[in-house]
Amino acid sequence: TIYRLAGAKQIPAFKVGGSWRFSKADIDRWIREQSTASADGRKGHP
């Protein structure tokens, strides 16, 4: 799940209190980077 990825520091996120928060700009950038990595044949999360 997205929370497991956040907890494993595989996706950009931070905690406020006990809740995970995600910056839209950081997630958009992460998705682009993962798409590029997958297109290049490298392993990446979707």
LOVO-962705 format. One record per atom (N, C-alpha, C): residue number from 1; chain; residue in one letter; atom name; y negated, x negated, z negated. Coordinates in nm, 4 decimals. Each point is the difference from the previous one (the first is absolute). Layout:
N
SITE:NUM:A:A:CA:Y:X:Z
...
This chain:
46
SITE:1:A:T:N:0.1195:-0.0833:0.0000
SITE:1:A:T:CA:-0.1195:0.0833:0.0000
SITE:1:A:T:C:-0.1253:-0.0873:0.0000
SITE:2:A:I:N:-0.1116:0.0622:0.0203
SITE:2:A:I:CA:-0.1273:-0.0724:0.0015
SITE:2:A:I:C:-0.0273:-0.0640:-0.1361
SITE:3:A:Y:N:0.0413:0.0670:-0.1070
SITE:3:A:Y:CA:-0.0229:-0.0542:-0.1340
SITE:3:A:Y:C:0.0874:-0.1224:-0.0261
SITE:4:A:R:N:0.1210:0.0001:0.0542
SITE:4:A:R:CA:0.0881:-0.1170:-0.0138
SITE:4:A:R:C:-0.0607:-0.1183:0.0745
SITE:5:A:L:N:-0.0520:0.0244:0.1206
SITE:5:A:L:CA:-0.0658:-0.1069:0.0760
SITE:5:A:L:C:-0.1218:-0.0524:-0.0752
SITE:6:A:A:N:-0.0769:0.0895:-0.0593
SITE:6:A:A:CA:-0.1181:-0.0418:-0.0765
SITE:6:A:A:C:0.0418:-0.0828:-0.1211
SITE:7:A:G:N:0.1011:0.0453:-0.0709
SITE:7:A:G:CA:0.0473:-0.0723:-0.1176
SITE:7:A:G:C:0.0544:-0.1378:0.0339
SITE:8:A:A:N:0.0563:-0.0134:0.1196
SITE:8:A:A:CA:0.0548:-0.1283:0.0452
SITE:8:A:A:C:-0.1064:-0.0851:0.0696
SITE:9:A:K:N:-0.1228:0.0489:0.0011
SITE:9:A:K:CA:-0.1134:-0.0692:0.0639
SITE:9:A:K:C:0.0248:-0.0258:0.1483
SITE:10:A:Q:N:0.0681:0.0943:0.0649
SITE:10:A:Q:CA:0.0258:-0.0102:0.1429
SITE:10:A:Q:C:-0.1012:0.0806:0.0799
SITE:11:A:I:N:-0.0805:0.0787:-0.0687
SITE:11:A:I:CA:-0.1037:0.0804:0.0637
SITE:11:A:I:C:-0.1240:-0.0093:-0.0892
SITE:12:A:P:N:-0.1197:-0.0035:0.0587
SITE:12:A:P:CA:-0.1203:-0.0148:-0.0824
SITE:12:A:P:C:-0.0259:0.1239:-0.0862
SITE:13:A:A:N:-0.0061:-0.0214:-0.1308
SITE:13:A:A:CA:-0.0241:0.1092:-0.0942
SITE:13:A:A:C:-0.0443:-0.0583:-0.1333
SITE:14:A:F:N:-0.0525:0.0866:-0.0846
SITE:14:A:F:CA:-0.0376:-0.0424:-0.1343
SITE:14:A:F:C:0.0164:0.1189:-0.0929
SITE:15:A:K:N:0.0105:-0.0284:-0.1271
SITE:15:A:K:CA:0.0175:0.1058:-0.0986
SITE:15:A:K:C:-0.1293:0.0247:-0.0761
SITE:16:A:V:N:-0.0287:0.1274:-0.0221
SITE:16:A:V:CA:-0.1095:0.0428:-0.0860
SITE:16:A:V:C:0.0652:0.0879:-0.1056
SITE:17:A:G:N:-0.0042:-0.0453:-0.1233
SITE:17:A:G:CA:0.0763:0.0692:-0.1032
SITE:17:A:G:C:0.1469:-0.0159:0.0344
SITE:18:A:G:N:0.0723:0.1085:0.0122
SITE:18:A:G:CA:0.1401:-0.0076:0.0395
SITE:18:A:G:C:0.0240:0.0448:0.1424
SITE:19:A:S:N:-0.1085:0.0221:0.0765
SITE:19:A:S:CA:0.0134:0.0538:0.1354
SITE:19:A:S:C:-0.0255:-0.1057:0.1060
SITE:20:A:W:N:0.0821:0.0008:0.1037
SITE:20:A:W:CA:-0.0213:-0.0902:0.1127
SITE:20:A:W:C:-0.1143:0.0520:0.0855
SITE:21:A:R:N:-0.0819:-0.0907:0.0483
SITE:21:A:R:CA:-0.1107:0.0319:0.0911
SITE:21:A:R:C:0.0163:-0.0846:0.1248
SITE:22:A:F:N:-0.0376:0.0585:0.1129
SITE:22:A:F:CA:0.0126:-0.0665:0.1289
SITE:22:A:F:C:-0.1320:0.0124:0.0741
SITE:23:A:S:N:-0.0526:-0.1119:0.0472
SITE:23:A:S:CA:-0.1215:-0.0001:0.0806
SITE:23:A:S:C:0.0389:0.0322:0.1438
SITE:24:A:K:N:-0.0642:0.1003:0.0586
SITE:24:A:K:CA:0.0316:0.0378:0.1378
SITE:24:A:K:C:-0.0187:-0.1178:0.0944
SITE:25:A:A:N:-0.1074:-0.0749:-0.0163
SITE:25:A:A:CA:-0.0255:-0.1153:0.0870
SITE:25:A:A:C:0.1108:-0.1043:-0.0143
SITE:26:A:D:N:0.0433:-0.0273:-0.1232
SITE:26:A:D:CA:0.1075:-0.0975:-0.0221
SITE:26:A:D:C:0.1314:0.0478:0.0598
SITE:27:A:I:N:0.0307:0.1287:-0.0154
SITE:27:A:I:CA:0.1246:0.0544:0.0552
SITE:27:A:I:C:-0.0050:-0.0017:0.1524
SITE:28:A:D:N:-0.1128:0.0378:0.0585
SITE:28:A:D:CA:-0.0134:-0.0043:0.1464
SITE:28:A:D:C:0.0209:-0.1415:0.0525
SITE:29:A:R:N:-0.0591:-0.0985:-0.0671
SITE:29:A:R:CA:0.0156:-0.1402:0.0399
SITE:29:A:R:C:0.1460:-0.0427:-0.0139
SITE:30:A:W:N:0.0647:0.0380:-0.1104
SITE:30:A:W:CA:0.1402:-0.0348:-0.0246
SITE:30:A:W:C:0.0900:0.0589:0.1092
SITE:31:A:I:N:-0.0262:0.1250:0.0388
SITE:31:A:I:CA:0.0791:0.0640:0.1058
SITE:31:A:I:C:-0.0165:-0.0755:0.1309
SITE:32:A:R:N:-0.1230:-0.0362:0.0348
SITE:32:A:R:CA:-0.0231:-0.0769:0.1237
SITE:32:A:R:C:0.0746:-0.1325:-0.0039
SITE:33:A:E:N:-0.0066:-0.0699:-0.1135
SITE:33:A:E:CA:0.0688:-0.1289:-0.0133
SITE:33:A:E:C:0.1509:0.0167:0.0120
SITE:34:A:Q:N:0.0552:0.1052:-0.0601
SITE:34:A:Q:CA:0.1439:0.0244:0.0069
SITE:34:A:Q:C:0.0417:0.0359:0.1422
SITE:35:A:S:N:-0.0828:0.0769:0.0691
SITE:35:A:S:CA:0.0299:0.0365:0.1388
SITE:35:A:S:C:0.0007:-0.1232:0.0880
SITE:36:A:T:N:-0.0950:-0.0894:-0.0214
SITE:36:A:T:CA:-0.0068:-0.1243:0.0763
SITE:36:A:T:C:0.1215:-0.0863:-0.0299
SITE:37:A:A:N:0.0378:-0.0097:-0.1263
SITE:37:A:A:CA:0.1161:-0.0802:-0.0385
SITE:37:A:A:C:0.1266:0.0560:0.0636
SITE:38:A:S:N:0.0154:0.1319:0.0031
SITE:38:A:S:CA:0.1180:0.0620:0.0599
SITE:38:A:S:C:0.0019:-0.0221:0.1506
SITE:39:A:A:N:-0.1154:0.0095:0.0638
SITE:39:A:A:CA:-0.0086:-0.0202:0.1444
SITE:39:A:A:C:0.0324:-0.1440:0.0373
SITE:40:A:D:N:-0.0301:-0.0935:-0.0889
SITE:40:A:D:CA:0.0290:-0.1413:0.0243
SITE:40:A:D:C:0.1447:-0.0349:-0.0327
SITE:41:A:G:N:0.0776:0.0984:-0.0464
SITE:41:A:G:CA:0.1394:-0.0251:-0.0338
SITE:41:A:G:C:0.0213:-0.0476:-0.1416
SITE:42:A:R:N:-0.1071:-0.0041:-0.0791
SITE:42:A:R:CA:0.0136:-0.0394:-0.1404
SITE:42:A:R:C:0.0299:0.1235:-0.0828
SITE:43:A:K:N:0.0609:-0.0218:-0.1143
SITE:43:A:K:CA:0.0329:0.1112:-0.0879
SITE:43:A:K:C:-0.1255:0.0476:-0.0716
SITE:44:A:G:N:-0.0195:0.1304:-0.0033
SITE:44:A:G:CA:-0.1118:0.0581:-0.0720
SITE:44:A:G:C:0.0332:0.1419:-0.0391
SITE:45:A:H:N:-0.0686:0.0515:-0.0981
SITE:45:A:H:CA:0.0200:0.1385:-0.0401
SITE:45:A:H:C:-0.0823:0.0873:0.0918
SITE:46:A:P:N:0.0490:0.1200:0.0347
SITE:46:A:P:CA:-0.0766:0.0904:0.0885
SITE:46:A:P:C:-0.1269:0.0502:-0.0645
